[in-house]
Amino acid sequence: MRILHVAEPFATGVLSFLEDLTKLQVEENDVYILWGTRPLTPPNVEELFDNRVHLIHIKEFNGAIGSVINPNAYRKIRQWYKKIKPDIVHLHSTASGLIGRIIIPGNKVPIFYTPHGYSHLSGNGSKLKRSVFYIIEKLLARYCKATTIACSEGEYKEALRLYDKHCTFVNNGINTEQLDSLIRPKEDFPAHPTIATSGRILLQKNPKLFNEIALSLPEYNFVWVGAGELKTELTAPNIKITGWQDREYSLKEVASCDLFVLTSLWEGLPISLLEAMYLKKTCIVSNVIGNNQVITPKQTGYLCDNKNDFISAIKDAIKNVSSSLKMGERAHDEICSKYSIKIMAERYNEIYRQEFKKHTK
């Protein structure tokens, strides 16, 4: 099959997702990606992909809002759709999902949409902005011929709430083979444990809360693996900011930490959390969609609703080392059984084939 992915935000989670997925898809399919630049899109982004993947940079993509209000973005996507003549179209994130569902005829080709975290569930922007996104999603879910493939069960439930009858979910998966050499056996925590998080420093990841936790625990070392526009909110003297690094460096930083923390305000199903779990880290995360699907409290990690919960969980994890290490082992097993890239790719291929057969009858 000829598969066309449209990914306006070609950075962070969506980039990692497509990097891993397309490495498997190109073995049996002709794969194209229409992509847009974001501030944290790596300068060497084309080198990250298998050379059989056709990467096409769309200059008209200029951030979510900038793309949605740009008529040239719609024209460009339509032009490439006609030129490529795909058997399958897969749209990633809000802007791509909106533009693609409007401009590509769903009666002629199977269209799939993965939100990777619905914009109307975010804490980003005004209440009015989130309400507008909610109305748009609801209208498109009801009237456009496309299948929503949520990246977690929680996101799937939100799709159902939007009255999207044509929806399913495929859990995000990770390439576990890349992580095996980084797993290090641990028997105890050091006197001054290191607590890490990973991702872009922006509102979604809640750097303000991460900073408050670090200020409350001055005897511990904190590391933010990443960079971003809200770097100035990380003022605690015990926080190290790595800046934006390549994937190998970032994974090594997480592998060397003692605990992994994710203070997100909202998520789809974060790749960084799945990676930390596979690396057998004790994970302490916010109780939001995505996080609370994969973490079972006191079994594979901790779920927290506020700063005090995070502080208590960190102290409990460090005090009860044996219990913490067992959580890490169970988390690792959970990823192996449910969240590998191979499982994810096989499920996507199954869904693609089913819809393709319906369109070719």
C-alpha positions as a printed Julia matrix, in Angstrom:
361×3 Matrix{Float64}:
   0.0    0.0    0.0
   0.96   3.62  -0.43
   0.65   5.35   2.96
   0.58   9.14   3.38
   1.22  10.58   6.85
   0.52  14.28   7.44
   2.29  15.68  10.49
   2.27  19.44  10.94
   4.07  19.17  14.34
   7.21  17.24  13.35
   8.83  17.36  16.79
   8.91  15.64  20.2
   6.28  12.89  20.62
   4.8   12.9   17.11
   8.27  12.81  15.57
   9.37   9.85  17.73
   6.1    8.07  16.99
   6.5    8.35  13.21
  10.21   7.64  13.3
   9.59   4.26  14.93
   6.36   3.37  13.11
   7.61   4.09   9.59
  10.77   2.0   10.08
   8.48  -1.01  10.16
   5.96   0.24   7.6
   8.54   0.69   4.82
   9.25  -3.04   4.81
   5.95  -3.68   3.04
   4.63  -0.26   2.02
   5.5    2.91   0.13
   5.55   5.58   2.85
   5.29   9.38   2.5
   5.32  12.06   5.24
   4.21  15.67   4.72
   5.77  17.52   7.64
   6.1   20.97   9.15
   8.81  22.64  11.18
   8.3   23.46  14.85
  10.85  25.24  17.13
  12.1   21.88  18.44
  12.24  20.05  15.12
  15.82  18.69  14.95
  17.95  20.24  12.2
  18.94  16.75  11.05
  15.37  15.42  11.08
  15.66  13.77   7.66
  18.6   11.68   8.87
  16.43  10.07  11.56
  14.29   8.18   9.05
  14.83   5.14   6.91
  15.96   6.39   3.48
  12.99   4.6    1.9
  10.59   7.06   3.59
   9.64   9.97   1.31
   9.92  13.12   3.46
   8.24  16.22   2.01
   8.64  19.52   3.88
   5.52  21.7    3.81
   6.68  25.3    4.3
   3.07  26.44   4.62
   2.82  24.6    7.94
   3.53  27.22  10.61
   2.37  25.96  13.98
  -1.15  24.73  14.78
  -3.04  28.03  14.52
  -0.8   29.43  11.78
  -1.44  26.36   9.63
  -5.19  26.2   10.22
  -5.74  29.83   9.15
  -3.4   29.61   6.15
  -5.34  28.77   2.93
  -2.06  27.89   1.22
  -1.6   25.0    3.66
  -4.9   23.51   2.47
  -3.94  23.93  -1.18
  -0.53  22.39  -0.67
  -1.89  19.3    1.1
  -4.5   18.86  -1.62
  -1.81  19.13  -4.33
   0.41  16.5   -2.72
  -2.55  14.2   -2.11
  -3.4   14.3   -5.81
   0.24  13.79  -6.8
   0.95  10.86  -4.43
  -2.42   9.13  -4.9
  -2.2    7.26  -1.56
  -4.16   4.18  -0.59
  -4.2    5.35   3.05
  -4.03   8.83   4.63
  -3.08   9.19   8.3
  -3.34  12.64   9.94
  -1.42  13.43  13.13
  -2.4   16.06  15.74
  -4.96  18.86  15.67
  -3.91  21.06  12.73
  -3.18  18.15  10.39
  -6.43  16.49  11.45
  -8.47  19.6   10.74
  -6.88  20.45   7.38
  -6.76  16.87   6.14
 -10.33  15.97   7.04
 -11.6   19.09   5.29
  -9.49  18.98   2.14
  -9.06  15.23   1.41
 -12.16  13.36   0.17
 -12.89  10.61   2.67
 -15.22   8.83   0.23
 -12.28   8.11  -2.1
  -9.54   7.05   0.3
  -9.49   5.76   3.92
  -8.57   8.64   6.24
  -7.31   8.12   9.77
  -6.8   10.77  12.43
  -4.69  10.44  15.6
  -5.0   13.45  17.95
  -1.9   12.65  20.07
  -3.64  14.6   22.87
  -6.8   16.59  22.09
  -6.21  20.36  22.09
  -9.47  21.09  23.89
  -8.27  19.02  26.86
  -5.09  21.04  27.19
  -4.41  23.78  29.69
  -2.86  25.77  26.88
  -4.61  28.98  25.88
  -7.9   30.53  26.92
 -11.14  28.78  27.73
 -12.58  30.28  24.55
  -9.79  28.77  22.44
 -10.3   25.33  23.97
 -14.07  25.62  23.42
 -13.52  26.46  19.75
 -11.27  23.41  19.33
 -13.88  21.23  21.05
 -16.64  22.41  18.71
 -14.41  21.88  15.66
 -13.47  18.37  16.79
 -17.1   17.52  17.46
 -18.28  18.73  14.05
 -15.46  17.0   12.17
 -15.97  13.75  14.11
 -19.66  13.77  13.23
 -19.66  14.93   9.62
 -16.28  14.03   8.06
 -15.65  10.52   6.78
 -12.56   9.54   8.78
 -11.63   7.02  11.45
 -10.11   8.33  14.66
  -7.32   6.12  15.99
  -6.63   7.31  19.53
  -3.16   6.66  20.93
  -4.49   5.54  24.32
  -7.67   4.18  25.85
  -8.26   7.5   27.61
  -8.07   9.41  24.33
 -10.42   6.83  22.82
 -13.01   7.51  25.51
 -12.77  11.22  24.69
 -13.32  10.41  20.99
 -16.5    8.54  21.95
 -17.62  11.57  23.96
 -17.32  13.62  20.76
 -19.93  11.28  19.21
 -17.28   9.85  16.91
 -18.81   6.52  15.9
 -15.82   5.73  13.69
 -13.07   5.38  16.25
 -10.76   2.87  17.85
  -7.46   3.02  19.71
  -3.95   1.69  19.38
  -1.66   2.21  22.34
   1.54   4.09  21.6
   4.51   1.76  21.39
   8.26   2.17  21.64
  11.25   0.58  19.99
  12.46  -1.42  22.98
  15.52  -2.8   21.17
  17.13   0.64  21.38
  16.8    0.63  25.17
  18.08  -2.79  26.19
  21.73  -1.78  26.44
  20.81   1.15  28.72
  19.13  -0.88  31.46
  21.31  -0.95  34.56
  20.64  -3.17  37.6
  20.03  -1.18  40.77
  20.04  -2.35  44.37
  19.79   0.94  46.26
  19.45   4.69  45.8
  22.39   7.05  46.46
  22.41   9.51  49.33
  21.33  12.27  46.95
  19.04  10.64  44.36
  18.54  12.09  40.88
  14.99  12.73  39.68
  14.53  13.3   35.96
  11.87  14.31  33.5
  12.04  14.51  29.72
  10.35  16.67  27.09
   9.85  20.16  25.81
   9.7   22.82  28.53
   6.24  24.17  27.8
   2.94  24.62  29.6
   1.73  21.07  28.88
   4.63  19.59  30.87
   3.98  21.97  33.8
   7.54  23.19  34.56
   6.14  25.43  37.32
   5.08  22.39  39.35
   8.35  20.58  38.61
  10.21  23.63  39.95
   8.07  23.76  43.11
   8.79  20.09  43.79
  12.53  20.67  43.38
  12.42  23.67  45.74
  10.64  21.54  48.33
  13.31  18.8   48.09
  16.64  20.7   48.03
  18.6   17.59  49.07
  17.74  15.82  45.78
  19.09  16.42  42.28
  16.6   17.2   39.51
  17.21  17.0   35.76
  15.03  18.29  32.93
  16.09  16.55  29.73
  15.02  19.02  27.07
  14.56  22.68  26.26
  11.7   25.07  25.6
  10.13  28.48  25.89
   9.33  28.16  29.62
  12.89  27.39  30.67
  12.83  30.54  32.85
  10.3   28.87  35.19
  12.94  26.32  36.26
  14.7   28.5   38.83
  15.47  25.97  41.61
  19.26  25.69  42.13
  19.07  21.88  42.24
  17.63  21.6   38.7
  19.93  20.82  35.77
  18.58  21.63  32.3
  20.3   19.64  29.56
  19.02  21.68  26.63
  17.77  19.94  23.52
  19.84  16.83  22.83
  19.66  13.93  20.41
  17.64  10.83  21.27
  20.66   8.77  22.36
  21.85  11.39  24.85
  18.34  11.93  26.22
  17.77   8.21  26.79
  21.12   7.88  28.58
  20.17  10.74  30.92
  16.88   9.07  31.83
  18.61   5.68  32.19
  21.06   7.14  34.7
  18.43   8.71  36.96
  16.91   7.1   40.06
  13.29   8.25  39.68
  11.3    9.56  36.7
   8.73  12.32  37.21
   6.12  13.65  34.77
   4.12  16.67  35.95
   2.03  17.06  32.76
  -1.26  18.93  32.7
  -2.47  16.71  29.84
  -1.15  13.91  27.65
  -2.07  11.45  24.9
   0.17   8.56  25.88
   3.68   9.94  26.47
   6.56   8.15  24.78
   8.94   9.45  27.47
   6.93   7.65  30.17
   6.85   4.38  28.22
  10.62   4.59  27.75
  11.24   5.29  31.44
   9.05   2.34  32.4
  10.94   0.03  30.06
  14.17   1.26  31.63
  12.77   0.0   34.96
  12.5    3.45  36.51
  10.1    4.15  39.37
   7.7    6.58  37.66
   5.83   9.3   39.55
   3.34  11.04  37.26
   0.33  13.35  37.17
  -3.09  11.72  37.25
  -4.23  12.7   33.73
  -5.44  10.87  30.61
  -2.61   8.81  29.16
  -0.54   8.67  32.33
  -3.29   7.05  34.35
  -3.91   4.44  31.68
  -0.43   2.96  31.84
   0.43   3.51  35.54
  -1.27   1.36  38.16
  -0.79   3.01  41.59
   1.74   1.25  43.81
   2.1   -1.49  41.18
   3.87   0.16  38.24
   4.35   3.65  39.7
   2.61   6.54  41.44
  -0.26   8.81  40.33
  -0.36  12.33  41.8
  -2.98  15.07  41.85
  -0.92  17.93  43.35
   2.49  19.01  44.62
   2.09  17.35  48.0
   1.26  14.05  46.32
   4.46  14.25  44.26
   6.6   15.07  47.29
   5.07  12.23  49.34
   5.5    9.76  46.47
   9.15  10.71  45.93
   9.92  10.33  49.63
   8.03   7.03  49.78
   9.85   5.65  46.74
  13.26   6.55  48.14
  12.45   5.24  51.62
  11.06   1.92  50.38
  13.77   0.94  47.9
  12.77  -2.7   47.54
   9.17  -1.78  46.74
  10.33   0.89  44.26
  12.57  -1.51  42.39
   9.76  -4.05  42.13
   7.53  -1.34  40.62
  10.24  -0.72  38.04
  10.36  -4.41  37.16
   6.59  -4.62  36.8
   6.57  -1.46  34.69
   9.17  -3.0   32.38
   7.05  -6.14  31.99
   3.97  -4.02  31.25
   5.74  -2.3   28.35
   6.99  -5.62  26.95
   3.5   -7.11  26.9
   1.43  -4.14  25.71
   3.44  -1.19  24.42
   6.12  -2.37  21.99
   6.46  -0.77  18.55
   5.92  -4.16  16.87
   2.55  -4.62  18.58
   1.57  -1.06  17.63
   2.64  -1.41  13.98
   0.82  -4.72  13.55
  -2.37  -3.21  14.92
  -2.14  -0.18  12.62
  -1.56  -2.42   9.6
  -4.6   -4.49  10.55
  -6.81  -1.38  10.76
  -5.41   0.01   7.49
  -6.1   -3.23   5.64
  -9.66  -3.5    6.93
 -10.58   0.02   5.82
  -8.75  -0.32   2.51
 -10.76  -3.45   1.68
 -14.0   -1.59   2.43
 -13.04   1.21   0.02
 -12.02  -1.16  -2.78
 -15.16  -3.33  -2.74
